[in-house]
Amino acid sequence: MSAADNRRSSRTPAAESATPERIEDIDVSAEMQSSYLEYAYSVIYSRALPDARDGLKPVQRRILYQMSEMGLRPDRAHVKSARVTGEVMGKLHPHGDAAIYDALVRMAQDFTLRLPLIDGHGNFGSLDDGPAAARYTEVRLAPASLTMTDGLDEDEVDFVPNYDNQLMQPDVLPSAIPNLLVNGASGIAVGMATNMAPHNLVEVVGAARHLLVNPEASLDELMEFVPGPDLPGGGIIVGLDGVKDAYISGRGTFRTRAKVTVEPITARKTGLVVTELPYLVGPEKVIEKIKDGVNAKKLAGISDVTDLSDRSRGLRLVIGIKTGFSPQAVLEQLYRFTPLEDGFSINNVALVDGNPRTLGLREMLRVYLDHRIEVVTRRSKYRLARKRERLHLVEGLLIAILDIDEVIQVIRTSDDSDQARSRLMQVFDLSQVQSEYILELRLRRLTKFSRIELETERDTLMAEIAELEEILASDARIEAVVSDELDAVAEKYGTPRRTLLTSARPSRATTGARASAAVLEVADVPCRVYLSSTGRLVRVDLEPDADGVAPRITPPTRRSKHDAIAWSIATTSRTEIGAVTNRGRIVKITPVDLPAVPANSVQLAAGVRASDYVGLTDKGEHVLALVASDSAVPLTLGTAQGVVKRLIRGDWANKPEFEVIALKPGDVVVGACEASDTDELVFVTTDAQLLRFAASSVRPQGRGAGGMAGIKLSEGVTAVYFGAVSQEAAASAVVVTIATSADTIAGTNPGAGKVSEFAEFPPKGRATGGVRAQRFLKGEDQLALAWVGAAPALAVSGDGTTRTLPEAGAKRDASGTPLDGVIGAIGGPVR
């Protein structure tokens, strides 16, 4: 026995009762384990991990709730961040002002969140610098935050006590926005962490609504709506395998690239211009890594780096290229050794029913939808109860107003209010609540107009109650309300996608001089780029034969969405080509990042959207054709107003994008092609007129010219097709026309189609009216589509589904044959 034990055993009972000291022997390892587990649970559940329902950590939720309680709405003035931090710390979050202010700043940074929840005024930091102190910045709620907190006063969610049981706070926010997917999350707990990528609100809402209607929807169906993350700073995601892995299991890795274009800096110098960087990568970090790489001899061909970013133009990092070096080869080096290409590891860990779980895309959407269904149900029950209470009072008031004299007599002859209440309940068969409300009635409510108002209010309340009862009686109606509210949120706060998704293979950083040399020797293989009728781009790589000639592509043996080809061009993977749009512009692109398939593939790949790959920002702008910059054949354009123009190819602008025709107001380009003097140009109009005339009759003009008259149009008529037919193809070419009615909704009436021989149509002079291409039947008054090209012609619906065309050989002015489905586009086969 130890000396301490001897001293304790020698104490008398009186001595032990006299001292307040209490000593307990405990197992240190057990105490450490218990304390550590309590700490770990506290970090996991109360600090580091977001709730899967509203996508917020406790500190973020408390900030938004407290700012809502303070009335810091978007239409109110900003207040000091220090005041908000103090209110949150004193009432709801006892973990210190630094943690609260850090969370507040993150919710205000538009480069961190896809949809910022705080409207900040002042210096809230950048990708390279931290924010100013809380005493220097000001905040208020962003408009999107109102949808997160709206309905807290309608019993939509449960409230729990704060840390000292003095106040109540929401256990979760109603969150009309799927915040977990839209803004992502990051946090490090004990033994686990979370790292979620931001997504596009419109895409997430589309997937959520689809899952509501189709509870058994597969992941592939959901990825049609949510193809991948949409990062706040834009950039390019290369390789989507890791994204799909994350959507399946909750864990995956993808790589992001900066958006870089090759532009002339001076007359003799070319540079790489960076306009978008990977997620959470700042320009100063990129510049530092480039300088380190040049000094360490890992990077070659770089002359200088200049940061020209400003508020008007945004990010603009210019990397100068030395003379004699390929800009694309240098760019590949930069992707390997600098943060211009960066990785992002997805780890979708969030709290579900209070327990941490790793969630895939479908699970995250399901948890959120279940939350919104519960919110709508509780809100509807609350509103139904309040409206029933109000209807009860209104009915009592109507009884009182109808017999107001007797009511006054009962009240005047009563000794006190309790007797008056009892007599009113007895005489008029009223409830206690109604009687109490009548006793508090003001005399000005006794007018005839007040009675009309009460009757109108009664009828309105009865209709609203009936609607709420109908909603609560049907799960389908509740889901419809959830779907409509999501659609409204997406319409109000949704923005176009910023991040481009490609299937290109990411660069892998290696070491040594051998790796650097390999990057400079970038393969420039022959390829053919296809533009499908559904507006997607794909590249087919060709292996040249012994004579250095690229072989002809074997047509696919299986039908695919790319069987209808709108345009194709032979080039190399590193050669710059031009994409001609319907706005009369050419945007330069390189095929290197396009999804590639081998020449002997039996089916083309899905490809990427041409508008996304080219980077078109105008919603109505789309790609019509692909042209080579070094071609000697004039580029020819035809517009909806019947204007034709041939462009002098020597006038090709030394810019990444430029206009090639001066369009009149309201006019758009309907067709673009390369046409030599021996070719024939073809217009087809909505009133079924086809005009073919010699391309030599159109004098080539410069980029700034507006063209000349191509076809004579009647009032209200526009051209629906323009193209060129060579002498060799004229004998086998066909003309496809689709007639419909202008009174029908687009995409609902298949109409009638006709396929005729191009030789049936006589050539005429430029600026004439043409000849009839199809006779309209009853109910038809216009051509919806037309196409002229080498047979066979292929037709597809708007989503690429194959459609059947009538047999060829119809007379040029014959009527059409009814079609079995709506045709969205017509093109040729893969050649």
DRENKOL-107624 format. One record per residue (C-alpha): x, y, z. Coordinates in pm, whole numbers, padded with zeros to 5 digits, always signed. Layout:
N
XYZ;...
***
This chain:
831
+00000+00000+00000;+00134+00345-00091;+00191+00633+00148;-00107+00815+00002;-00328+00514+00069;-00203+00498+00431;-00287+00864+00482;-00641+00816+00341;-00704+00505+00555;-00590+00685+00877;-00856+00960+00841;-01147+00951+01082;-01506+00977+00952;-01534+01318+01115;-01225+01441+00935;-01358+01317+00599;-01690+01492+00648;-01518+01814+00746;-01324+01856+00421;-01498+01928+00085;-01211+01766-00112;-01306+01462-00324;-01046+01243-00488;-01137+00965-00730;-00905+00711-00881;-00962+00679-01256;-00805+00495-01547;-00609+00757-01743;-00632+00569-02073;-01009+00530-02037;-01049+00898-01952;-00837+01005-02250;-01034+00778-02481;-01367+00908-02351;-01261+01273-02372;-01113+01230-02718;-01428+01063-02846;-01641+01345-02707;-01415+01598-02877;-01426+01402-03205;-01807+01381-03194;-01829+01752-03125;-01608+01839-03421;-01789+01601-03656;-02146+01691-03565;-02122+02053-03453;-01841+02215-03649;-01676+02056-03953;-01935+01865-04158;-02233+02015-04343;-02587+01888-04313;-02692+01714-04634;-03031+01890-04625;-02927+02257-04637;-02557+02207-04716;-02448+02427-04426;-02217+02381-04132;-02357+02494-03795;-02159+02820-03799;-02284+02906-04148;-02641+02824-04054;-02618+03039-03742;-02474+03331-03936;-02755+03329-04191;-03021+03287-03924;-02887+03565-03704;-02852+03804-03999;-03211+03724-04091;-03318+03800-03733;-03126+04129-03752;-03321+04225-04064;-03012+04250-04288;-03208+04193-04607;-03071+04274-04955;-03278+04595-04966;-03133+04722-04635;-02804+04895-04572;-02484+04703-04497;-02367+04676-04135;-02023+04614-03992;-01908+04254-04008;-01783+04285-03651;-02140+04351-03536;-02269+04036-03705;-01977+03834-03571;-02047+03959-03219;-02419+03884-03238;-02357+03530-03364;-02087+03462-03104;-02287+03601-02814;-02616+03430-02896;-02553+03116-03099;-02190+03014-03167;-01947+03011-02871;-01635+02908-03066;-01468+03246-03114;-01497+03540-03350;-01215+03425-03583;-01400+03109-03686;-01724+03302-03734;-01565+03575-03946;-01379+03320-04160;-01709+03145-04238;-01877+03481-04306;-01603+03580-04551;-01620+03248-04737;-01994+03288-04795;-01930+03631-04950;-01653+03528-05194;-01778+03480-05549;-01460+03288-05638;-01527+03033-05362;-01903+02979-05384;-02095+02932-05709;-02389+03121-05556;-02267+03358-05278;-02498+03381-04977;-02356+03704-04829;-02338+04043-05000;-02007+04187-04883;-01890+04547-04904;-01518+04604-04867;-01209+04388-04900;-01316+04026-04865;-00989+03892-05001;-00880+03734-05326;-00729+03407-05441;-00388+03530-05326;-00467+03763-05033;-00677+03738-04719;-00967+03967-04624;-00955+04285-04421;-01043+04275-04052;-01407+04250-03949;-01410+04613-03834;-01336+04730-04190;-01589+04526-04388;-01968+04538-04409;-02225+04273-04493;-02589+04198-04559;-02774+03895-04691;-02748+03817-05061;-03078+03769-05250;-03023+03393-05268;-03005+03372-04888;-03369+03473-04859;-03466+03139-05012;-03254+02964-04749;-03428+03127-04451;-03776+03195-04591;-04051+03020-04394;-03877+02990-04057;-04185+03152-03899;-04418+02890-04050;-04301+02584-03856;-04111+02447-04156;-03820+02316-03947;-03749+02223-03585;-03585+02468-03344;-03333+02362-03079;-03185+02549-02779;-02861+02741-02819;-02546+02665-02619;-02677+02819-02292;-03046+02725-02334;-03145+03093-02342;-03248+03119-02708;-03377+02893-02984;-03214+02834-03322;-03316+02629-03628;-03183+02275-03643;-03173+02311-04025;-03275+02583-04270;-03567+02533-04515;-03320+02586-04802;-03521+02628-05121;-03183+02606-05301;-02996+02271-05317;-02702+02442-05151;-02488+02134-05084;-02444+02061-05454;-02454+02420-05579;-02193+02567-05343;-02009+02255-05232;-01835+02231-04896;-01497+02168-04737;-01402+02077-04385;-01166+01864-04177;-01310+01676-03882;-01146+01411-03663;-01085+01097-03863;-01279+01222-04165;-01301+01518-04403;-01531+01655-04669;-01452+01824-05000;-01739+01889-05241;-01724+02069-05574;-01969+02348-05669;-02228+02284-05941;-02460+02483-06165;-02794+02568-06003;-02999+02521-06320;-02846+02179-06386;-02891+02059-06027;-03254+02173-06022;-03315+01995-06351;-03177+01670-06208;-03377+01711-05886;-03702+01766-06074;-03631+01466-06295;-03571+01250-05988;-03901+01366-05841;-04089+01247-06146;-03872+00935-06194;-03769+00805-05847;-03584+00512-06007;-03382+00730-06245;-03035+00598-06316;-02711+00789-06269;-02667+00824-06644;-03007+00992-06667;-02917+01235-06387;-02582+01311-06551;-02771+01425-06860;-02875+01718-06638;-02560+01742-06421;-02268+01643-06648;-02006+01766-06401;-01906+02040-06155;-01940+02407-06252;-01663+02598-06077;-01703+02966-05983;-01391+03073-06176;-01472+02874-06488;-01179+02681-06631;-01181+02346-06808;-01234+02003-06652;-01032+01741-06843;-01132+01380-06806;-01475+01298-06664;-01407+00946-06534;-01325+01076-06186;-01637+01289-06183;-01854+00987-06261;-01676+00787-05990;-01764+01061-05741;-02125+01063-05855;-02141+00685-05804;-01951+00634-05479;-01903+00982-05335;-01528+00977-05395;-01335+01068-05709;-01068+01292-05857;-01069+01519-06160;-00826+01773-06301;-00899+02129-06404;-00716+02343-06656;-00693+02714-06706;-00864+02863-07009;-00576+02973-07232;-00576+03125-07580;-00286+03193-07816;-00285+03560-07912;-00036+03795-08080;+00128+04027-07827;+00316+04230-08087;+00361+04199-08462;+00636+03936-08414;+00558+03789-08073;+00295+03543-07965;+00179+03483-07612;-00048+03263-07404;-00333+03462-07249;-00487+03305-06938;-00842+03429-06869;-00966+03158-06630;-00775+02958-06368;-00846+02628-06192;-01060+02636-05878;-00901+02835-05592;-00574+02894-05781;-00456+03257-05782;-00245+03434-06047;+00040+03510-05807;+00079+03140-05731;+00093+03066-06105;+00353+03336-06168;+00569+03210-05882;+00559+02851-06011;+00644+02964-06365;+00945+03158-06242;+01062+02862-06034;+01021+02630-06333;+01222+02857-06565;+01501+02894-06310;+01510+02516-06256;+01526+02452-06635;+01198+02259-06624;+01019+02514-06843;+01156+02635-07176;+01040+02886-07435;+00897+03144-07190;+01025+03501-07217;+00817+03682-06954;+00496+03673-06749;+00275+03980-06704;-00039+04012-06491;-00277+04252-06670;-00581+04171-06458;-00813+04459-06372;-01174+04515-06272;-01296+04590-06624;-01138+04293-06807;-01109+04050-06517;-00826+03797-06506;-00569+03839-06784;-00233+03671-06736;-00004+03707-07041;+00281+03456-07083;+00529+03560-07354;+00666+03290-07589;+01021+03303-07725;+01072+03307-08100;+01095+02960-08251;+00892+02784-07981;+00548+02636-08038;+00289+02805-07812;+00092+02480-07786;+00405+02288-07683;+00489+02547-07418;+00131+02530-07294;+00162+02154-07250;+00472+02217-07036;+00280+02465-06825;-00001+02217-06774;+00252+01963-06646;+00461+02175-06411;+00243+02466-06294;-00100+02510-06132;-00247+02592-06475;-00359+02231-06442;-00464+02131-06093;-00637+01838-05929;-00954+01832-05719;-01040+01538-05496;-01411+01491-05428;-01510+01345-05092;-01884+01387-05046;-01917+01340-04670;-02219+01504-04506;-02453+01449-04212;-02767+01248-04287;-03004+01202-03991;-02718+01314-03767;-02470+01056-03897;-02179+01117-04136;-02227+00943-04473;-02046+00940-04805;-02301+01030-05071;-02322+00995-05447;-02511+01232-05672;-02838+01042-05650;-02822+01015-05269;-02752+01387-05226;-03047+01477-05447;-03273+01231-05266;-03186+01363-04920;-03248+01720-05033;-03580+01635-05200;-03701+01450-04890;-03614+01759-04687;-03806+01989-04922;-04106+01754-04920;-04109+01765-04541;-04071+02147-04544;-04362+02192-04787;-04577+01949-04589;-04515+02124-04257;-04566+02466-04414;-04894+02359-04572;-05018+02219-04239;-04921+02539-04063;-05091+02760-04321;-05400+02538-04318;-05430+02570-03940;-05387+02949-03950;-05640+02992-04229;-05892+02774-04048;-05846+02984-03736;-05896+03301-03937;-06202+03159-04114;-06349+03071-03775;-06311+03433-03660;-06446+03577-03987;-06756+03358-03967;-06815+03480-03610;-06780+03844-03721;-07031+03791-04002;-07281+03653-03752;-07224+03952-03528;-07264+04206-03812;-07586+04044-03936;-07746+04071-03587;-07547+04367-03460;-07835+04528-03273;-07904+04212-03075;-07532+04167-03013;-07509+04520-02871;-07816+04458-02657;-07664+04139-02514;-07340+04316-02433;-07508+04621-02276;-07730+04411-02052;-07440+04200-01926;-07279+04275-01590;-06921+04208-01699;-06718+04077-01990;-06730+03717-01871;-07110+03726-01862;-07118+03898-02204;-06893+03628-02350;-07109+03350-02207;-07436+03505-02326;-07294+03562-02678;-07189+03198-02694;-07535+03087-02579;-07752+03322-02787;-07561+03307-03117;-07406+02961-03082;-07052+03100-03098;-06727+02956-02970;-06530+03119-02692;-06269+03247-02939;-06535+03401-03161;-06711+03564-02865;-06385+03710-02735;-06303+03845-03083;-06651+04007-03111;-06611+04175-02772;-06291+04339-02903;-06465+04451-03223;-06422+04821-03311;-06726+05021-03411;-06576+05120-03745;-06597+04754-03853;-06978+04774-03846;-07013+04945-04184;-07169+04785-04490;-06831+04793-04665;-06671+04591-04384;-06936+04323-04428;-06851+04297-04799;-06482+04272-04713;-06549+03995-04463;-06758+03797-04711;-06485+03831-04973;-06221+03723-04719;-06438+03425-04618;-06469+03308-04978;-06094+03352-05035;-06008+03163-04718;-06238+02876-04810;-06073+02846-05153;-05725+02856-05001;-05819+02598-04739;-05959+02369-05007;-05636+02401-05206;-05417+02330-04903;-05628+02028-04811;-05594+01900-05166;-05215+01943-05150;-05185+01763-04818;-05408+01480-04938;-05179+01390-05228;-04809+01310-05232;-04804+01395-05602;-04936+01747-05533;-04672+01804-05266;-04400+01691-05507;-04546+01918-05774;-04522+02215-05535;-04160+02125-05458;-04083+02097-05831;-04249+02431-05914;-04062+02610-05634;-03731+02463-05754;-03807+02577-06108;-03882+02929-05984;-03554+02941-05789;-03356+02823-06092;-03526+03080-06312;-03449+03361-06069;-03097+03279-05956;-02965+03046-06227;-02672+03149-06447;-02509+02987-06753;-02242+02723-06706;-01891+02862-06661;-01674+02549-06661;-01611+02365-06986;-01621+01984-06965;-01397+01783-07198;-01291+01423-07228;-00929+01514-07302;-00660+01326-07114;-00502+01536-06838;-00130+01601-06825;+00078+01405-06577;+00363+01586-06406;+00693+01396-06434;+01051+01482-06354;+01371+01508-06550;+01487+01661-06875;+01337+01374-07070;+00988+01473-06963;+01043+01836-07064;+01168+01736-07408;+00868+01509-07456;+00634+01799-07383;+00797+02017-07649;+00760+01745-07913;+00383+01762-07922;+00231+01526-08178;+00040+01701-08453;-00151+01412-08612;-00388+01434-08909;-00753+01429-08807;-01101+01511-08926;-01335+01722-08713;-01709+01661-08740;-01992+01901-08652;-02312+01702-08604;-02661+01821-08682;-02729+01817-08307;-02456+02078-08253;-02176+01860-08114;-01808+01833-08208;-01594+01521-08228;-01247+01448-08365;-01137+01139-08560;-00759+01084-08553;-00608+00942-08872;-00290+00740-08907;-00114+00832-09233;-00009+00554-09467;+00345+00490-09597;+00314+00780-09842;+00210+01018-09565;-00150+01037-09688;-00427+01005-09431;-00671+00726-09516;-01038+00779-09583;-01265+00715-09284;-01467+00396-09289;-01834+00488-09229;-01971+00356-08898;-02164+00031-08921;-02403+00132-08641;-02631+00431-08639;-02546+00699-08384;-02649+01049-08296;-02362+01173-08513;-02466+00991-08830;-02627+01317-08948;-02322+01534-09010;-02368+01905-09067;-02001+01975-09145;-01660+01813-09147;-01308+01941-09207;-00972+01771-09256;-00698+01924-09040;-00446+01827-08771;-00494+01809-08398;-00282+02121-08336;-00392+02329-08635;-00616+02625-08566;-00950+02621-08747;-01241+02864-08751;-01596+02802-08629;-01848+03012-08826;-02155+03115-08623;-02499+03239-08717;-02404+03584-08583;-02157+03629-08870;-01849+03564-08657;-01552+03330-08680;-01413+03194-08353;-01074+03024-08375;-01036+02686-08203;-00793+02394-08202;-00920+02035-08206;-00664+01911-07953;-00906+01887-07657;-01196+01743-07854;-01305+01384-07775;-01115+01166-08023;-01195+00828-08175;-00981+00615-08409;-01050+00614-08781;-01173+00253-08780;-01428+00306-08502;-01771+00165-08576;-01946+00447-08392;-01854+00807-08325;-01820+00930-07968;-02074+01156-07801;-01846+01457-07839;-01898+01793-07673;-02141+02076-07735;-01998+02302-08001;-02123+02615-07822;-01943+02509-07502;-01618+02413-07674;-01607+02728-07886;-01707+02939-07586;-02019+03112-07720;-02182+03333-07456;-02482+03457-07657;-02774+03222-07590;-02898+03233-07951;-02557+03190-08116;-02456+02851-08260;-02193+02707-08492;-02283+02659-08860;-01959+02541-09020;-01587+02477-08970;-01331+02636-09202;-00954+02623-09241;-00759+02946-09205;-00520+02864-09491;-00777+02756-09751;-00767+02929-10088;-01139+02874-10152;-01354+03179-10061;-01579+03146-09758;-01942+03208-09865;-02226+03314-09637;-02602+03332-09685;-02842+03513-09450;-03208+03483-09359;-03283+03809-09543;-03145+03668-09867;-02800+03832-09859;-02501+03644-10000;-02133+03722-09944;-01804+03568-10048;-01512+03655-09820;-01160+03732-09934;-00956+03471-09744;-00649+03691-09738;-00848+03915-09504;-00848+03653-09227;-00810+03850-08903;-00519+03790-08666;-00755+03766-08369;-00913+03481-08172;-01257+03587-08297;-01386+03842-08548;-01683+03935-08767;-01692+03829-09132;-02012+04006-09244;-02189+04326-09147;-02542+04198-09074;-02848+04418-09094;-03065+04450-08781;-03257+04128-08719;-03064+03929-08979;-02869+03609-08910;-02652+03377-09114;-02837+03057-09212;-02556+02886-09399;-02180+02900-09452;-01963+02703-09691;-01652+02717-09908;-01745+02779-10273;-01516+02812-10574;-01615+02991-10894;-01725+02664-11055;-01968+02578-10774;-02335+02670-10752;-02497+02847-10457;-02843+02746-10332;-03107+02934-10132;-03431+02777-10001;-03698+03002-09848;-03994+02956-09615;-04240+02997-09905;-04083+02688-10073;-03876+02869-10334;-03535+02728-10437;-03277+02936-10623;-02950+02798-10763;-02703+03033-10926;-02334+03044-11012;-02093+03133-10731;-01887+03330-10983;-02166+03590-10995;-02084+03693-10638;-01783+03924-10614;-01555+03851-10312;-01552+04128-10048;-01362+04220-09733;-01465+04137-09375;-01640+04469-09315;-01873+04444-09617;-02237+04350-09586;-02268+04128-09896;-02509+04161-10187;-02856+04044-10289;-02868+03668-10323;-03238+03585-10362;-03544+03800-10406;-03782+03750-10111;-04149+03831-10076;-04275+04023-09773;-04259+03816-09454;-04047+03543-09617;-03701+03440-09498;-03438+03195-09614;-03416+02868-09419;-03118+02715-09601;-02806+02826-09783;-02527+02611-09921;-02311+02522-10219;-02310+02229-10460;-01999+02140-10663;-02008+02036-11026;-01910+01680-10932;-02187+01647-10674;-02465+01817-10870;-02566+01500-11054;-02619+01296-10733;-02731+01574-10499;-03079+01574-10346;-03307+01844-10208;-03494+01773-09883;-03781+01999-09776;-04009+01977-09471;-04341+02166-09482;-04551+02254-09179;-04789+02521-09048;-04683+02847-08886;-04981+02825-08648;-04861+02506-08478;-04624+02503-08184;-04268+02428-08291;-04168+02069-08232;-04524+01930-08216;-04627+01888-08582;-04411+01647-08789;-04537+01800-09113;-04472+01657-09458;-04137+01586-09621;-04011+01545-09976;-03680+01434-10130;-03614+01545-10490;-03321+01529-10728;-03120+01851-10736;-03098+01825-11114;-03477+01881-11129;-03427+02247-11033;-03315+02478-11318;-03038+02732-11246;-03130+03100-11255;-02957+03430-11203;-02857+03584-10873;-03116+03807-10700;-03411+03635-10870;-03700+03453-10708;-03618+03088-10779;-03864+02805-10850;-04113+02619-10632;-03957+02333-10434;-04272+02186-10274;-04647+02234-10312;-04826+02310-09986;-05128+02105-09888;-05416+02213-09668;-05283+02317-09327;-04931+02384-09461;-04803+02734-09525;-04424+02731-09480;-04105+02529-09497;-03962+02452-09156;-03642+02286-09282;-03450+02237-09604;-03122+02073-09700;-02925+02024-10021;-02632+01784-10050;-02497+01453-10165;-02725+01154-10106;-02811+00988-09881;-02970+01255-09662;-03014+01167-09294;-03271+01319-09060;-03269+01332-08680;-03490+01475-08407;-03380+01754-08177;-03204+01508-07944;-03036+01309-08221;-03289+01027-08260;-03296+00893-08614;-03600+00985-08828;-03714+00836-09158;-03730+01047-09475;-03947+00969-09778;-03793+00792-10075;-03599+01008-10319;-03731+01083-10667;-04029+01312-10605;-04098+01586-10855;-03956+01924-10765;-04299+02091-10721;-04483+01791-10574;-04643+01785-10231;-04478+01612-09938;-04540+01282-09761;-04659+01291-09396;-04370+01218-09157;-04379+00980-08860;-04194+01214-08625;-04070+01570-08581;-03740+01632-08762;-03501+01870-08591;-03213+01868-08838;-03093+01713-09164;-02737+01623-09256;-02518+01379-09444;-02348+01056-09345;-02000+01018-09200;-01749+01034-09485;
***
